[in-house]
Amino acid sequence: DAGVTQSPTHLIKTRGQHVTLRCSPISGHKSVSWYQQVLGQGPQFIFQYYEKEERGRGNFPDRFSARQFPNYSSELNVNALLLGDSALYLCASSPKESYGYTFGSGTRLTVV
Amino acid sequence: AQTVTQSQPEMSVQEAETVTLSCTYDTSESDYYLFWYKQPPSRQMILVIRQEAYKQQNATENRFSVNFQKAAKSFSLKISDSQLGDAAMYFCAYKGRGSTLGRLYFGRGTQLTVWP
């Protein structure tokens, strides 16, 4: 079975631009969460979606948004990129909200 | 707010020896989950072991075991018979079952080096 897949693997953007990151959960997993991991720190929670509804939002500005599609895949959008948005963005999926998460390999975003 | 603290930024161990990684957490919830994740250079977070707070018995997974002290809010990871492949960043994480359901809180991580 395929694990959690994220695309793209790496990308470089310029300040002020917009970016869309994509995540496909494990088949059958209805919960998808997004995390931001800055170098040298633990991941920080951004969003959680379950059954296409937002179930939680971390302490991130409104420039960050996300959605979950009928097939449970998800997109994370970041507008007006800042240098400080440079990080590894991790997607994780779970069959239920109460289960542990399986993580993807992440998207490395560099803002220049 | 829930916080997770890993006080050891770096640890090292010789192959075949045992090492213990420390983690403490702060919460007002009575029911929750605790996890240890491993992140090798490939970046993927891999679940090592999971503990449910209502279970008094410490979780074990092959060479990995935990020492869960609920009253002290302590959750340490013991790696026995260390192998070169155990070298990675290890993160302790907390997930509540109340209003914060679904959200993982991570510590800053402990970088484990394994020497041959």
Interface residues (C-beta under 8 A of the other chain):
Chain A: S31 S33 Y35 G40 Q41 G42 P43 Q44 F45 Q48 Y50 R55 G56 G58 L88 L90 A92 S94 E97 S98 G100 Y101 T102 F103 G104 S105 G106 R108
Chain B: V4 Y33 F35 Y37 S42 R43 Q44 M45 I46 L47 R50 F91 A93 K95 R97 T100 L101 G102 R103 L104 Y105 F106 G107 R108 G109
